[in-house]
């Protein structure tokens, strides 16, 4: 395969070079990867160079990383031979490499006007629009490339990435499924579907895709992490713990892993480990989720009957999130932990004043409990007299 590619390259350059060119030594050095020698010979020819010689000079510049000089050489060559498609392509690519996207776009659009059904040009236009954050134009270009060549894997991948970036998940899903039909064992596509399934909450589909990746001997950290979290949501707590602990051996500083491990252990009945992992998530926490972490830690402490710690965690969670329902949980924990019910009543009343219309049952119970506690307090005072 490599021999064939080199032969094609040689034939292409020989065609561009021409049989009667006097600078055969420059071509010889280029073909033998002595690019600087080729450059020296060609530069010594100065203004005498033909377009094919300038083209070769541009290629040699490009091979030695002199991109600006390569671009200038391609431009001069294309001016001498305006109908040469190869020169126009190299000039367009050179503009793109130099981040002169407007000029690159003009070149590829010009080439597209000559070769209207060339999907390669649409793909390059898609790359330019992606680089300039013109995502909808890029999506349109990639779709055109795929319509002209349904087997264009690169365009399919870039299209799905863009659709996911702007959160057009349903359209992205249609595109990824179509691409996977053509490339069912392509790991890049499968990993994109894995991320898409996770974003869309397609839990069963994600588990199936993860199994395909495992069969392809791809058990990456990302795959196991998303699979572990998904198993938690599917209430497969043993599986969640298995995969998340695997990942934690490598990614020891992930607050997300500790958080979901804490939740999984809590649902699995191990309140001690649940609290340990949730506390670690809080220690590592640098995100906006600290309020959530403290809420879940509070729940774990509460379920473990450690009301003193649950009250402390609920207070921090409420301070962070201002979530009304946490006032109710604070009231309940004070109610359960302290004989003196005055603080519990205070939090029950705060919860009533919050007008939490989303939790009618809690709201109704709070009204009932306030009356009950005040009545108990009254009779206790009467008894003391």
N, C-alpha and C positions, 0 to 999 in steps of 0.2 A: 504493500500500500504506500509506504514511504517512497519507494523507488518510482512508482507511478506518479506521485505528486511532484517529485523533483523533476521527472521527465517532462511533465506538463508545464512546469515553471520554466524549464529550459527552452521548450518549444515556443512558449509565449514570449519570452524575452528575445529569442532569436528572431521571431516574426517582427517584433517592434523594432528591433535593432536594424534589420535589413542585411542582405547578403553582401553588399558592396561597401559596407562602412569601414572607414580607415582605422577606427579605434577598437579593433577586435580585442586588443589586450585589456582594455577597460572591462569589456564583457567577461573576458576570461577571469580576471581578478574578482569580479562581482560573483560569478558562479562558483568560485572557490572560497568565498566568504572573506576575501581580503578587501573589504569595502573601502578602507581609507586609501589604498593604492588605486582603486578604481576612481575614487573622487579626485585624486591628484592628477591622474591622466586626463579626466574629463574637464576639470577646471582649467587645465593648461590649454585646452582648445578654445576657451573664451567664447566670443560671439560667433565662431564658426559652427558651433554645434547645431545639429538638426534636432527636430522635436523628439525623435526617439532617443537621442543621446541625452538630452535634457531630462527626459523621463527616467532614464537609467540613473542619472545623477541624483534625481529626486529620491529614487528607491534606495540608493546608497546612503544618502543623507538620513533617510528614515531608519535604515538599519543601524546607523551609528548614533541614533537619538537626537539628531539635529533637525527637529521637527519644523522649526520656523524656516530654515533653509530648504527643506523638502517641499514645504508649501509653496515657496516662491518659485522653485524649479518647476513644479507641476503647473503653476499658473502660467509661466512663460511658455512651457511646452504646449499647453492647451490653446494659447493665443496663436501659436504657429500652426497648430493642427486642430482646429475647432471641432472637427467631426470625429475625432478619436475618442471613442467611448471609454477606453481604458484610462486615458489621461484625465477625462472628466471625473471618473470614479475616484482616482487617486487624489485629485484636487479636493473633491468633496470630503473624502475621508480625512485628508490633511486638515481641512478647516475644522472638522469635528474634533480631531485630536488636539487642536490648538484652542478649542472652546470658542471658536468663531461660528456660533451656531446659526446666525442669520445667513451667513455666506454659505455654510454647508447646506442649509435648507434650500437656498436658491439653486445650488448645483444639483441636488437630488431631484428637485421639482423639474428642472430642465431635463435631466436624464429620463424622468418619468414621462415627460411629454414626447420623448423619442421612443421609449419602450413602455407603452401604456400598461402592459400586462406583466410587468416585472415586480413580483412580490418582494424581492430583495430591497428595492428602493423604498417601498412602503415601510419595511422594517427599519431601515435607517432613519426615515422620517419620524417613525415612532420613537426611536432612541433620542433624536434631537428634541422632540417635544417633551419627552420625559425629563431630559436634562434641564430644560427651561421651565419645568413645572406646569406645562400646559397639558394637564392630564387627559382632558376629554379629547383633545386633538390627537394625543398619543394613542388613546384607546381606539379611536377611529382608524388611525393608520395601521395599528396592529391587526385590527379586524380585516382591513383590506388585504394585508399581507397573508392572513390565514385563508381568506376567501380565494386568493390566487394560488395558494399552496397549503392545502389542509394538513400536510405533514410537517409544517414549520413549527418544530418543537420550541425553539427559542422565542418566537413571537407569542405562542400560546402561554408560555411561562410568564413572559413580561406582561401580557394582557391580564392574566389572573392577578398578578402582584399589584397592578395598578387599580383594578376593580376592588381589591381588598383594601388598598390604601385609602380609597375614597368611600369605603364601606358600602359598596354596591354588592352586598354579599350574595343575593339571589342570582344576579347576573354572573358573578364570579363562579358560583357553583355550577351553573349550566356550562360555562366554558371549561371548567376543570374536569367535569365528567366526560365531556366530548373529547378532550385531550387524552384522558386516561384510557378511553376506548382504543385510541391509536397506539398508546404507549403504556400498557397496563403494568409494566414492571419498572417504570421510571421513578426513581426514588425522589427526585426533586418535585415531581408532580404529586406524588403521594404525601410528601411532607407538607406541601401547600394545602392539599385537601385536609390533612390533619389539623392545620392551623385554622382553616376555614370551618371545619366541623366544630372546633372548639369555640370559635367566635359566634357561631350560629346556634350553639347548644345542641348540636346533633350528636348526642352521646353514643348511641349505639353504632352510628356510622363511624365515629372516631375510633371506637374499640376495634371495629372490623379493619379499618385502615392500619392501625397499629399492628395488628396481627399480620397483615400483609408485609409490613416493613420488617417485622421479626423474621418472617420466612425468607426475606431477601437479605438476612443477616445484618440488618440495620436496627440496632437497639440504642440509638443515640439518647443523650441526656434529655433533649427536648421531647422525644417520643415518649419516654418513660414518665417524664414530669406531667405532660398533658394527660397521659393515660391514667396516672395515679389520681390526679384531680378529678378526672371524669368518673373514675370508679367511686370516688367519694360521693359525687352527685347522684350516681346510680345506686348508692347505698351498699356497694360492694366494699365494705370497710377493710376486710382482710387484704383484698387485692390492692386497695388504695395504699395501705400501710406498706405492703411489699414493695411496690414500685417507688413510692416516695422515699422510703428508707434507702433504696438502691441509689437514687439520685443524690440523697443527702450525703452519702459517702464521698461524693465528688464535689457537689455544690454545698459546702458546709455553711455558707453565709447567707443562704436564701431565706428571707423572712416568710415568703410564700409557702415554701416547703414545710417549715416549722408550723405555720398556721394550719395548713390542711392536715398535717400529721396530728396536731393537737385535736382538731375536730374529729378526725377518724378514730383516734383512741378514745375520745369521749363517747362517741356513738358505739364503740366496741366495749364500753363499760369500764375502761381503765382511766379513772378520773385523775390519778396521780400523774401518769405519763401525759395525759391531756394538758394538765396545768403546766407541767415542765416545758412542753413544746410551745405552748401559747406564751409563756413567759419569755422563752427564747425568741419567739417572733417579735415580741415587744422590744426586747433588748437590741435586736437587729433592725428594727423598724425605722425606715427613713421615708416611708411613703405617707400618703394621706389616709392610710388604712388603720392607723394606730387606734382610732376610736373603735373600729370594728374588732380589732384584736383584743382590746380591753373588755369589750362587751362579751366576747366568747370566753375569755378567761373568767370573767365574773360568773357566767353561766356554769362553767366547769366547777368553780369553787362552790357555787350554790348547790349543784347536784351532789357534790361531795360533802355537803353539810358544813362547809367552812364559811359561815356567814360573815365573820369579821373580815376575811379577805375578799369575799364577794362584794361586800359593801364598798370597800376601798376601790376595787376595780370598776364597779358601776359608777362611782363618783367621777373617776378619771374619764371613763367613757362618755358620760353625760357632758362633762366640761368640754370634751373634744368635739362631740357630734351635736349636742343640744337635741338629741332624739327624745321626744316626749315620753315614749313608752318606758324609757330608763327611769323616769321618776316613779313610775308604778313599781318597777322591780326594786328600786331603792326602798320604797315604802314597805314592800312585802318582806324584804330581807331584814329591815329594822324591826318589823312586826314579829318575825320569827326569832330574832336573836336577843332582843332586849325585853326585859320585863316592863320597863318603863315605856309606854306606848306613845309618849308625846312626840318623839321625833318621827315615828311611823305616821302618826296623824298629820304632822306637818307636811311630809312628802306626799301622802294621799291627797291632801288639799291642794298642793302644788300641781299634782297630776290632774285633778278636776279642773283647776283654773286654766290648764293648757288646752282644754277643749279638743282632746284627741278623738276626733270623730271616726278615725280609722279602726278603732278597737273597742267596739261597743261592749263586749263581754267584760273586758278589764274595767271599762268606765262604770258599768253597772255594779260590778263587784266592789269597786272603790267607794261608791256611794253607800252601799250596804255596810261595808267594813268600818267606815268612819262613824256611822250611827252606832254600830255595835260597840266599838271601842269607847266612844264617848259615854255610852250608857254604862259600860263596865266601870269606867273611871268614876262616874257619878255614884254608883252603888258602893264602890270601894270607899269613897269619901264619907258616905252615909254610915258605913260600917264603922269607920274610925271614930265617928262621933259617939 
